[in-house]
Every structure is written in C-alpha cells, then in structure tokens.
Amino acid sequence: MSSEEQPIRLHPFRAWRPDPAVADRVAAPPYDVVNRSEAAALAKGNPISFLRVGRSDIDLPPEIDEHDPRVYTQARDTLRAFMADGTLLQDPLPSLYLYELTREGRSQVGIVGCVHVDDYGNDVIKKHERTRKDKEDDRTTHVRVLNANAEPVFLTFATEPSVGLLSAEEMRRPPVYDFTSDDGVRHRVWTVNATAEFVAAFDQIPACYVADGHHRCASAWRAAGELRAANPAHTGTEEYNWFLAVLFPSSQLQILPYNRVVRDLAGLTPDGFVERLRALGQVTVDADPTPDRPGVFCAYLDRHWYRVEYTPASIDHADPVKSLDADLLYERVLAPILGIGDIRSDSRVEFVGGGRGIAELERRVNSGEMAVAFSLYPVAIDQVIAVSDAGVIMPPKSTWFEPKLKSGLFIHTLD
C-alpha cells in the first residue's frame, strides 16, 4: 500500500447485544429480506424478536404505512425497552467481535466493528450498486430516530493472512453465542481480546467493498452529515462518525444466483419466444435448469427448460459490466425481446434470490403468475470487486450472498 492511500479504519465500539440466554430468540433476518407479512409470521409468539425493531410496522395497525413516522418511533421505543429490561446488554469497554456463520458445512468469519463514514464518502469503502433515494430516506430516518445503527453492513476485503491468523487464535476460546437458526445456519460470536492487533492489521488493507447493505451505508453517511451540521461543537471524534459493519475475507464468501421472472411474453407465443432465443446462440430443450458456467442462462416456460449458450465471441470479457450474465440477459432478452424498460421499476419483472431454488421459479410460472423464469449463473466475488474497482455499477439484483447476517446481535449507538 502506497503512502498516499488511506487504509480502512476499524473502530472498536461498546456494542449493545443480547443476553446469551436469549440471543437465538433476539436474532432475526435483516429488515430488507422479509416483507411485512413474512416478518409478522416470523415474530409471532416471540416478543423479543429483533424484527420488532427492524420491521416495527408489524406491531402497528395494518393500515399504517411502513414509512409513517409512528413506525420509526415504535422501533425506537422497542429498542429502548430491550435495553431497559436486560434483553440487550451494553459491553463496558469498546470491543471488536468475530462472527462466524456456517451453512451446509461452509464457514465464513467476519470481524464486527465500526468503519468511518468518510471512508464510504471517499470510496475507500467501494460500491457496486446505485441506491434509491426513497430507501435511503427510510434508513436515514431509522438511524436518526433510533440514534443507532441497528443492523450491520456486510463488507468484504481482499483476504489478508494476518487477519486469518488473529481470528483463528481468538476462536480457540469458547464463543459467547452459539446457536443454529431455523434456516439451518449456525451462528457463533466471540469477543476479541487482541483489539489493537486487528486494528493494526486493517491498517494494511487499502480498501473494502460493500457486499450487501448499500442503502445502510448511504444512510449512515447521510445521518452523520446531518448530525455534524447540527453540532456546532463537532470535532470529528464523535461516535456518529462511525457505522456498524461485519467485514469478511473475500475468499470465504459464497454468492448465489439472483434469478428473474417476467409476467408475460410481450405478445409472443412460447414457440415464438424460443425462436427469438435461438438467434442468441445454441439452445437445448429440456435441459438442466442450472447454468454450469458464465455465458449461459436457462429459461423456463410452457413447462420446459431451455439452456441458452451465448455465442462466445459476442461477449466482451474486457468490460466488467457488459460481460456479466445479468447485463447480458437484460441487453439481449429482457429489453429487446420482452420489452422490459427500467429494470429497477418495471413491474413486469421480479427477482428471486438463489436461496429459494429452482422449484420457486417453476412454481411461479406453473401457477400462471409469471410467463417465463430465467436461471442465471452466480456472479463471482472477483467480478464484484472488478466492477467496484472500475468505479462502475452492477445491474440491479445481481448478487445474493448467503448466509445472511442476523440482525439484533450487535447494535451501535451514536453517542
């Protein structure tokens, strides 16, 4: 790393976190992977589910809009109640933590701490996604009303051996949390002893990358800006200059495909649509529904799977965005054949995370809800990093990281 480069700043903090006796009941999915009805069902019968903070609208009458001011005050009041009744306890000293998630025999270990809002603003924390103002507004209000980062951002960094060695040493001790969630993922947490050593190790890391949580990053940055402007005695040392993150070595991460479904064939018959696909490259009927490599997608319609292999010479592999399967599908199928406009807002297209499986794609088409489903090959983490380093934007809904971080295990207050 050259002397001009600013390394990642890692900041220990006094976490609010669950009493170990109830950690498994507090831990909940992130706010943005469940809708209101799904959140209500998951939290039913569990008064200390953190969904009551992240999706506090579940505790309000259904006619209240999810962005109504009462939703944010309800989240604040619930968080304060958890802090007051001992559901959440605050560590006496600033600390870092290790958070291990194990899914289907595969583990990843992240460092839980705070990162600096200016590192986000200055692209030391690099992005690959364009944020939406309405979602930024929602999370910024959530941060300001709660005076806390209630959910961590999921970041990644180029694997640094010293971080792995430090983590392995810390994990020799018994964890403070060890539970398996309903989705079969095992969650273990350690409080770090060698805090200074981890901070020093990150001084050697020149950048990290947003894997999941672009809107939470942007809202933390915006909230800090508002708090700076409102504080005439601002010095730069305030806790609101930092936001909550879990940082994982890139070599440990797994990305699942992010698939697409479309409501209609834009006036084409199934045979007519398949004929248009044949112009793109080689098409195989009744094929395996899971693409086996980049440059291939599978389409499901009329109860048949079609494997489509683009003509290799037609793909510009030097372009980090244009070579992505999600971009290829949009530019060659969704827009020109099916007439999909802005993929961020066109109501005819929806996205299905790879964790839901091929069966979910078939179900949505067979039910008549959708006309066609597309199964994509997952993006590689190296592709995400290449796009971020180039300063460009990936197509929407390109990456589905599994397993998801649980919310409620760490809360960072801003004072």
N, C-alpha and C positions, 0 to 999 in steps of 0.2 A: 504494500500500500504506500503510495507516494505521500510526501509531507503535506501536499495540498488537499488531500482527501480527508473528509470528515468521517470518522468511523461511527458505527451505530453506538448510541449512548444507551446503556442499560441501567435502569434505576430501581434499586430495592424500594419496597413500599410496605406500609402497615396494612396488610390485607384484612378485610372482613371476610371470614369464611365459616362454613358450617361447623357446629359441634360434631366431632367424628361420629357420635351416636346416631346422627340424623342425616349425614352427608348424602346418602343414597336417596333419601326422600326429598331433599332440597334440590339436588342436581336435576336439571331439566334441559330439553332441547333449546337451541337458540331461538330467539323471537321470530326469525325470518324463515324458518323451515317448517313451521306449522301455521295453519290459518286459525281463525278464532274458534271454530267448532272443534278442530283437532286438539287445540290447546285445552279447551274446556274438558274434553273427554279424558285427556292425559292427566289433568289435575284433579279430576273428580275424586272426592274422598280423601284428598291429601292437602290439608290446609297450609302446608309449608313448602309446596312445590314452588320453585323459583319462577315458574310460568306466571305466577300471580304478581310478579314484578315485571318480567319481560313482556307478557301479554296480559296486562292488568285489566283489559277490557272484558275478560272472561268473568270478572266479579262485578260487572255493571250491567244494567238492563240492556237487552239486545238492541234496542232502538238507538242507543248512544253510539255515535260514530267512533271508530277506532282512533281518530285524531282529535276528538273532543278534549278540551283542557282537563276535564274530570278524569280522563284515562291516565294522564301524567300525575295528577295529584294522588290518584288511587295507588299508582306504582310507588310513589314517594312514601305514602303513609304505610304501605305494606312493608317496604324495605325498613323503615324506621321501627316498625313493630317487631320484625325479625331481629333487629339489632337490640331492641329493648328486652325481649323475652328470652334471649340466650340461644335462639335458633342460629344466629350468626354471632361470632366472637371476633374481636379485633386482636391481632398479634401485637405484643407490647413493643416490638422493635421492627424497623424496616427489614424486610427479608426478600429473598428470591425463592422460587419453588420449582420443583420438577414435576411435570405432569405426563404420565405415561398412559397411552391408550393402546389396547391390544384387541385386534379384530381378526378373527379367523386365523390365529396363530402369528399374525404380523404385528409388530410393536413399533411405535414411534414415541420419542421422548422429547418434550418441549420444555424450554425454560420460561417460566412465568415471571414477568416483571413489567416495568413500565418503560416505554420509549418516548422520545421527545416529539412534541407536536411540530417543532421546526424541522426535524429530520423528515417528517412527512411533507411539510410545505416545501422543503428544498430538494425533494426527490432522492434523499438518502434512503428513505423507505419508498420503493418504487411501485408504481401502479400498472395494472394492465386492463383496467375497466373504467368506463365512463360512468360517473354517478348521476343519479336523478335528483333534482332539487327537492321534490316532494319527500323523497325518502331521507335526504339529508336533513330537511326541516324537522321531520319526525324524530330522528335520533338526536339531533341537536337539542330539541326541546326536552327529550327524555334525559339527556345528560344534565342540562341546566336545572330542571325541576328536581331531579334526584340529588344533584350535586355529587355525582358519582359516575364512573364508568361501570355499568352493571354487568357488561358482558365483554369478554376479551376479543381482540382482533387476532386472527390466525395469520402469522407471518412465517416466512421461510428464509433461510440463508444458505449460501454455499457451505457445504459441510466443512467444519473446522475441527481437526483431530483433537485439539486441546479441550474443546467443549465436550466431546465424547468421553474423554478420559476423566474429566471432572465429574461428569454425570454418573459414570459407572461407579466412581468412588462414593458419591453421595447415596447411590441406590443400594449400597451394601447394608445400610441401616433399614429398620422396619419403616414402612410408609405410614403417614398419618391418616391416609384414606386408602381403602382397598375394597372396591365393590364392583359388581357386574350389573350393568343396566339392562333394561328389558330387551334391548336390541342385541344383547349378547356381547357387548363391548365391555372389557374390563378396564376400570379406571383406578390408577394408583397415583398418589401425590406424596412428595417428600418436601420438607422444609430444608432449604440449603444452608449448610454450615459455612462453606467456602465462598461467601458472597463476594468478597474482594477479588478472588481469583476468577470468578465468572465475569465480573465487570471488566477486568483486565483482558480476558480472552476476547471479549467483544470489541475491545479497542483495536483488534487486528482484523475486524470484519468490516469492509468498506461499504456494504450495502445490504439491505434485506428487501424482501419482496412481499407484497400483500398476496396471500393465497386466498383468503376468504375474509371479507369484512371491509370492503372499500367504503361503504357508507358509514360504518362505525369510525373508521379513520377520519374521514372528512368531517363528521360531526364532532369528533374530539377536537380537531383543529379549529373548527368554527367556534365551538364553545369556549375554547381557550382564548381565542381572539376577542370574544365578547367580554370575558372576564378580565382580560388585560385592559381593555378600553374602559371598563367600569371601575378599575382600581387605580386611583391616582398615585398610590404608593408602590405600584408594580416594580419588582426588582428582577424578575426572571427566575427566582428561586422557588416560586410558589408551586404547590403540588398540582395545580391545574395546568401547568406546562407539560405534564406527562400523561400518557394514557395507557390503559391496560392491554397487554399483548401476551401471546404464547408464541415463542419462536422455535421452529423445528428445523433441523438439518434437512436440506432438500433431498438427500439420498434416502431418507426414511419415508418420504411421502408417497401416497397412492392416490391417483386421480382416476375416478370412474367416468364413463362417458356421460354426456349430457345430451339426451335424445330429444327429438322433436315429433310432434303430432300436428296434423293440419285437418281442418274441419271439412274441406271439400276439395274437389279436383279441378276447380275453376272451369267447370263446364265440360271437361274431358271425360270420356269413358275410361274404365280401368285399362282396357286394351290400348286406347289412345295415349294414356299417360305412360304406359310401359314402352310404347313405341318411341315416345319422346326421350325416355331414359336411354334407349339403345343408341341414340346419337352421341351419348357422352362417353361410351366405351363398351366393354364387354359386360353383358347381362346374363346372369344364371338364374333359372327359375327353380323354386322350391329349394333354396339354398339354406345353409346355416345362417341363422338370423344375427349372428355376432360377427362383425368385421374382424378379420385376422391381422390387419395391418393398416397403416395410414394410406390414404388414396383410394379407400374402398368404403362404401356405405351400403346398408341394406334397407330396403323399403318393403313395408307390409301393407297389402291391400287386397281386397277380394279373397281373403283367407289364404294368400300365398305370400311367401317371402322371395324377394328378388335381390340378388347380390349384384351391385354395380361397381365395376372397376374402371376408374377414370383412365383414359389414355395417358400413360406415364409422361410422355413428352409435353403434355398440355399443362403440367403443374410447374409453377415457378418456385423451386425449392429454395432459391436465394431470398425470397420475400418471406419474412417470419409470420406475416398475417395471411397473405394470399395462399400460402401452402397449407393452412390449417383446414381440416376437414369441415369444420363448421362454416368457414367462409366459402369453401368450395361448394358446399351444399346450397348455401344461400344464393351465391352468384350464378350457379348453373341450374338449380332446380327450383328453389322456393320463389325467387323473384321472377325469372323469365318464363317458367312453365306454370307455376301455381299463382303467380300474381301477388305474392306477399310483398307488402310495402316495407315500412319501417318495422323491422323485426322486434324492436323494443315495445311497440304499441299496437301492432296489427292483431286484432282479436281472433283472427282465423288460425293463428299458430300458438301452440303452447309447448312448454318444456317439461321433460320428465327426467328427473335425476336417475343416474345409473343404478343407484341402490334399490330402485323399485323393480328392476329386472325387465327382461323381455316380455314376461307374462303380462305386465301392466300395459305395454304397448299393444299387444294383441287384444287385451280386454277392451281398451278404449276404441279400437277400430271395430271389433266384432259387435260391440254394443250399438254401433251406429252413431255414437257421439262424434267420432272422427272418421275421416275417409282414408287417411294414409298415415303411417308411422315411419319414422326414419331412425335407424340404429346406427350410431357413429362409433368410430374407434376413439378411445380416450386420448386426450392431449397428454403429452409428456411434460414433466416438470421443466425439462430443459427448454421446451418450446415456450412455456410461460415466462421463464427468465429471459429468453432471447427477445421476446416481444417487449417486456418491461425495459430491458437494456436499450432497445432501439427507440424507446420513448413513444411507442405507438399503442394502439388499443386492440384488444382481442374482440372477436364477435361476442355479443351478449350470450350469457349462459353457455360458456364453453367448458368450464371446469366444475366438476363435482368432487370435492375432497371428502374422503371417508377414512376414518370415522370422524364425526362431528364433535367439536368440543362441547362439553356440558356447561351450561350457564349455572351460576349460583355457587360455584366452588371458590371463586375469587371475586371480590368487589374492591374497587379502588375509589376512595373518596377524595374529593378535590380540595380539601382543606386540612 
